[in-house]
Amino acid sequence: MDLNGPVPGPILGIESSCDETAAAVLAPDGTILAETVFSQTEDHARYGGVVPELAARAHLARLPDLVAEVLGRAAVAPGDLGGVAATSGPGLIGGLIVGAGYGKGLAMAHRLPFVAVNHLEAHALTPRLPGLLPEGARFPYLLLLLSGGHCQCVAVEGLGRYRRLGTTLDDAVGEAFDKAAKLLGLPWPGGPHLERLAGEGDPTRIPLPRPLMGRAGCDFSFSGLKTAVAQAVAKGGDRADIAAAFQASVAAVVADRARHALAMAPGSTALVVSGGVAANTGLRTALARVAETAGLPLVAPPIRLCTDNAVMVAWAGIERLRAGLTDPWDHAPRPRWPLDELTA
């Protein structure tokens, strides 16, 4: 498969899979011409989590203006685009319908190619975006996808070729952060608040378990750790110390799982971490040590590209368009769309 085919013009990316409404325009070589994200965090914080109906309505209200904004800043007319890429799964179905439907409509109106982007593939391909490494990450590489809804070790062998090596047996790592933060009385979303509180504590004062540490394979489990946090809080432990111990346990477990995954994926050219939890500095530090020991670079996107964004969606669109891959108008958004079901 030729992965370096021509892309006829800038690509518009649209992301609306959860509670971030985002749009971006990238040049055919991956240069970011314009990007913007509207966060709905304040709208959902009062409910302690994302309300799907509210999220879909916000996407519907905001998306047209955001697309107009990025096209204006990029000085690109809709008809001059080389294609439109929109997240079409996995995610909340209401938001996916809004974003994919808008993207299809724009592409149809201007007779542009349309790419239905898998949100997980967008995360997986982010390290190939020019600028993160001199020539982008080379296939194959090991991906740790760490977010509120996903926790996976994936061997990225090529475009559309993903081999899942391990996943969580219960909570995703981001979900575990949010639940632990709630137990500590911190606002939603809990991850950033817990990280700040952890910086004030001593991770050695309160012993917490490190689930599956040292076990064969690279699956994850965080439910027992969450229960241990609840017990430590009930005993009146110092909140900062509990937060620090929780973060240290998660970092140690993720690093251990990464070591096992690298052994399961010989020939990897890099260790890549992506997803919202990849913004956590404690995890990045632990994974940097794993990568250094393995003699590999650790590739972690800039913080703004760890969470949901349209840059990664547009880049995934470019990668697929280079390979001559597009999607039909009747491609239906999928709330569940595993990486290993993708083809190229």
URDAKA-V73039 format. One record per residue. N is the residue number from 1. RES is the residue in one letter. PHI is phi in radians with two decimals (none if undefined). D_CENTER is the distance of its C-alpha to the mean C-alpha in Angstrom with 2 decimals. Layout:
BEGIN
N;RES;PHI;D_CENTER + N;RES;PHI;D_CENTER
END
This chain:
BEGIN
1;M;none;26.09 + 2;D;-1.45;26.19 + 3;L;-1.70;22.80 + 4;N;-2.20;24.62 + 5;G;-1.20;26.22 + 6;P;-1.28;26.95 + 7;V;-2.01;24.76 + 8;P;-1.26;27.37 + 9;G;-3.13;25.81 + 10;P;-1.01;22.87 + 11;I;-1.97;19.88 + 12;L;-1.61;18.66 + 13;G;-1.94;15.03 + 14;I;-2.26;14.45 + 15;E;-2.22;11.49 + 16;S;-2.67;12.76 + 17;S;-1.39;10.96 + 18;C;-2.48;11.35 + 19;D;-2.07;12.97 + 20;E;-2.06;11.95 + 21;T;-1.76;14.29 + 22;A;-2.46;13.55 + 23;A;-2.51;15.55 + 24;A;-2.68;15.98 + 25;V;-2.16;18.67 + 26;L;-2.07;18.53 + 27;A;-1.19;21.71 + 28;P;-0.99;22.18 + 29;D;-1.56;21.73 + 30;G;1.70;18.28 + 31;T;-1.09;19.84 + 32;I;-1.40;18.17 + 33;L;-1.56;21.07 + 34;A;-2.91;19.67 + 35;E;-2.66;16.58 + 36;T;-2.72;16.42 + 37;V;-2.39;14.41 + 38;F;-1.85;16.35 + 39;S;-1.59;15.11 + 40;Q;-1.71;16.84 + 41;T;-0.93;16.60 + 42;E;-1.08;20.38 + 43;D;-1.16;21.15 + 44;H;-1.76;19.50 + 45;A;-1.02;20.31 + 46;R;-1.13;23.86 + 47;Y;-1.71;22.85 + 48;G;1.29;20.66 + 49;G;2.92;17.67 + 50;V;-1.33;16.51 + 51;V;-1.72;19.52 + 52;P;-0.94;18.59 + 53;E;-1.12;21.82 + 54;L;-1.13;21.51 + 55;A;-1.09;17.98 + 56;A;-1.08;19.36 + 57;R;-1.12;22.42 + 58;A;-1.17;20.62 + 59;H;-1.02;18.64 + 60;L;-1.09;22.08 + 61;A;-1.32;23.77 + 62;R;-1.66;21.47 + 63;L;-1.02;20.08 + 64;P;-1.00;23.41 + 65;D;-1.19;24.04 + 66;L;-1.16;20.64 + 67;V;-1.12;21.15 + 68;A;-1.07;24.70 + 69;E;-1.11;23.68 + 70;V;-1.23;21.43 + 71;L;-1.14;24.01 + 72;G;-1.15;26.73 + 73;R;-1.17;25.20 + 74;A;-1.45;24.54 + 75;A;0.98;28.12 + 76;V;-2.16;27.18 + 77;A;-1.37;28.98 + 78;P;-0.92;27.27 + 79;G;-1.22;29.82 + 80;D;-1.62;29.01 + 81;L;-1.20;25.41 + 82;G;-1.62;24.81 + 83;G;2.88;22.49 + 84;V;-2.19;19.97 + 85;A;-2.09;16.46 + 86;A;-2.34;14.94 + 87;T;-1.06;12.15 + 88;S;-2.13;14.40 + 89;G;2.55;12.49 + 90;P;-1.30;11.39 + 91;G;2.76;11.62 + 92;L;-1.34;14.68 + 93;I;-1.08;17.41 + 94;G;-1.08;19.11 + 95;G;-1.16;16.35 + 96;L;-1.10;15.65 + 97;I;-1.10;19.42 + 98;V;-1.10;19.71 + 99;G;-1.18;17.19 + 100;A;-1.15;18.15 + 101;G;-1.12;21.75 + 102;Y;-1.13;21.91 + 103;G;-1.08;20.47 + 104;K;-1.08;22.98 + 105;G;-1.06;25.75 + 106;L;-1.14;25.29 + 107;A;-1.13;25.14 + 108;M;-1.13;28.15 + 109;A;-1.09;30.14 + 110;H;-1.92;29.89 + 111;R;0.97;29.99 + 112;L;-1.89;26.68 + 113;P;-1.11;24.53 + 114;F;-2.09;21.65 + 115;V;-2.11;18.44 + 116;A;-1.49;16.60 + 117;V;-1.62;13.00 + 118;N;-1.36;11.03 + 119;H;-0.99;7.53 + 120;L;-1.23;6.66 + 121;E;-1.13;9.05 + 122;A;-1.05;7.66 + 123;H;-1.08;4.80 + 124;A;-1.14;8.00 + 125;L;-1.63;10.27 + 126;T;-0.92;9.06 + 127;P;-1.13;11.48 + 128;R;-1.53;14.20 + 129;L;-1.12;14.21 + 130;P;-0.95;17.69 + 131;G;1.94;18.21 + 132;L;-1.34;15.78 + 133;L;-2.26;18.41 + 134;P;-0.85;21.86 + 135;E;-2.19;21.28 + 136;G;1.34;17.58 + 137;A;-1.13;16.58 + 138;R;-1.66;19.12 + 139;F;-1.16;18.74 + 140;P;-1.55;18.74 + 141;Y;-2.52;16.25 + 142;L;-1.70;14.63 + 143;L;-1.92;10.89 + 144;L;-1.80;9.82 + 145;L;-1.71;6.54 + 146;L;-2.15;6.91 + 147;S;-2.60;6.02 + 148;G;-1.20;8.84 + 149;G;-2.01;9.25 + 150;H;-2.42;8.36 + 151;C;-2.66;9.98 + 152;Q;-2.45;11.04 + 153;C;-1.85;12.91 + 154;V;-2.28;13.04 + 155;A;-1.48;15.72 + 156;V;-1.59;14.69 + 157;E;-1.68;18.27 + 158;G;2.94;18.12 + 159;L;-1.08;16.95 + 160;G;1.32;16.75 + 161;R;-2.14;17.71 + 162;Y;-2.26;15.40 + 163;R;-2.04;17.15 + 164;R;-1.33;15.65 + 165;L;-1.66;17.53 + 166;G;-2.88;16.65 + 167;T;-2.63;14.81 + 168;T;-1.40;15.58 + 169;L;-1.54;19.04 + 170;D;-2.59;18.56 + 171;D;-1.41;16.02 + 172;A;-1.25;12.32 + 173;V;-1.14;12.15 + 174;G;-1.16;10.73 + 175;E;-1.11;13.45 + 176;A;-1.11;15.88 + 177;F;-1.04;15.36 + 178;D;-1.13;16.03 + 179;K;-1.20;19.00 + 180;A;-1.12;20.45 + 181;A;-1.09;20.25 + 182;K;-1.10;22.06 + 183;L;-1.08;24.67 + 184;L;-1.56;25.22 + 185;G;1.35;25.80 + 186;L;-1.66;22.87 + 187;P;-1.20;21.39 + 188;W;-1.60;18.23 + 189;P;-1.28;15.37 + 190;G;-1.41;16.65 + 191;G;-0.91;14.31 + 192;P;-1.09;15.53 + 193;H;-1.18;19.02 + 194;L;-1.15;19.26 + 195;E;-1.08;18.36 + 196;R;-1.12;21.10 + 197;L;-1.13;23.53 + 198;A;-1.06;22.97 + 199;G;-1.14;24.16 + 200;E;-1.70;27.48 + 201;G;-1.95;28.04 + 202;D;-1.91;29.31 + 203;P;-1.23;27.08 + 204;T;-1.70;30.29 + 205;R;-1.36;32.30 + 206;I;-2.12;30.74 + 207;P;-1.25;30.11 + 208;L;-2.21;27.10 + 209;P;-1.21;26.34 + 210;R;-2.18;23.84 + 211;P;-1.03;23.20 + 212;L;1.14;23.55 + 213;M;-1.02;24.04 + 214;G;1.47;26.04 + 215;R;-1.23;25.94 + 216;A;-1.13;25.75 + 217;G;1.39;22.56 + 218;C;-2.43;19.03 + 219;D;-1.32;18.39 + 220;F;-2.15;17.38 + 221;S;-2.66;19.21 + 222;F;-2.21;18.91 + 223;S;-1.14;21.40 + 224;G;-1.17;24.34 + 225;L;-1.15;22.85 + 226;K;-1.08;22.29 + 227;T;-1.10;25.91 + 228;A;-1.12;27.15 + 229;V;-1.11;25.65 + 230;A;-1.05;27.50 + 231;Q;-1.19;30.66 + 232;A;-1.15;30.44 + 233;V;-1.14;30.13 + 234;A;-1.08;33.06 + 235;K;-1.44;35.14 + 236;G;1.46;34.74 + 237;G;-1.13;32.75 + 238;D;-1.07;31.74 + 239;R;-1.07;28.43 + 240;A;-1.15;27.29 + 241;D;-1.16;28.34 + 242;I;-1.11;26.51 + 243;A;-1.06;23.25 + 244;A;-1.13;23.85 + 245;A;-1.16;24.75 + 246;F;-1.09;21.72 + 247;Q;-1.09;19.33 + 248;A;-1.13;21.56 + 249;S;-1.14;21.56 + 250;V;-1.09;17.79 + 251;A;-1.08;17.66 + 252;A;-1.14;20.63 + 253;V;-1.14;19.34 + 254;V;-1.09;15.99 + 255;A;-1.11;18.15 + 256;D;-1.09;20.66 + 257;R;-1.13;18.35 + 258;A;-1.14;17.02 + 259;R;-1.06;20.71 + 260;H;-1.13;21.56 + 261;A;-1.13;18.80 + 262;L;-1.09;20.06 + 263;A;-1.18;23.50 + 264;M;-1.51;22.40 + 265;A;-2.27;21.01 + 266;P;-1.09;23.90 + 267;G;1.60;23.80 + 268;S;-1.08;20.21 + 269;T;-1.59;20.25 + 270;A;-2.85;17.42 + 271;L;-1.81;15.19 + 272;V;-2.02;11.59 + 273;V;-2.16;9.04 + 274;S;-2.52;5.37 + 275;G;1.75;2.86 + 276;G;-0.99;5.50 + 277;V;-1.27;8.22 + 278;A;-1.13;8.24 + 279;A;-1.34;10.16 + 280;N;-1.26;12.88 + 281;T;-1.19;15.79 + 282;G;-1.11;17.49 + 283;L;-1.18;14.85 + 284;R;-1.06;14.64 + 285;T;-1.11;18.44 + 286;A;-1.13;18.81 + 287;L;-1.27;16.63 + 288;A;-1.09;18.54 + 289;R;-1.18;21.70 + 290;V;-1.08;20.65 + 291;A;-1.11;19.88 + 292;E;-1.08;23.13 + 293;T;-1.08;25.13 + 294;A;-1.44;23.92 + 295;G;1.25;24.81 + 296;L;-2.13;21.39 + 297;P;-1.33;19.27 + 298;L;-1.62;16.12 + 299;V;-1.91;13.57 + 300;A;-2.23;11.03 + 301;P;-1.07;9.86 + 302;P;-0.93;11.82 + 303;I;-0.90;10.85 + 304;R;-1.17;10.64 + 305;L;-1.74;8.02 + 306;C;-1.40;5.65 + 307;T;-1.37;5.54 + 308;D;-1.03;5.90 + 309;N;-2.71;8.48 + 310;A;-1.63;11.03 + 311;V;-1.06;11.57 + 312;M;-1.15;8.98 + 313;V;-1.20;10.58 + 314;A;-1.10;13.95 + 315;W;-1.15;13.48 + 316;A;-1.06;12.66 + 317;G;-1.10;15.74 + 318;I;-1.09;17.74 + 319;E;-1.02;17.11 + 320;R;-1.28;18.32 + 321;L;-1.16;21.14 + 322;R;-1.04;22.31 + 323;A;-1.53;22.75 + 324;G;1.36;24.68 + 325;L;-1.82;22.33 + 326;T;-2.35;22.33 + 327;D;-2.19;22.25 + 328;P;-1.33;25.17 + 329;W;-1.13;25.65 + 330;D;-1.59;25.86 + 331;H;-1.12;22.39 + 332;A;-1.60;21.43 + 333;P;-1.01;18.02 + 334;R;-2.19;16.89 + 335;P;-1.11;15.47 + 336;R;-2.11;15.11 + 337;W;-2.69;14.28 + 338;P;-1.06;13.77 + 339;L;-1.01;12.76 + 340;D;-1.31;16.27 + 341;E;-1.66;17.88 + 342;L;-1.35;16.90 + 343;T;-2.34;19.71 + 344;A;-2.40;20.55
END
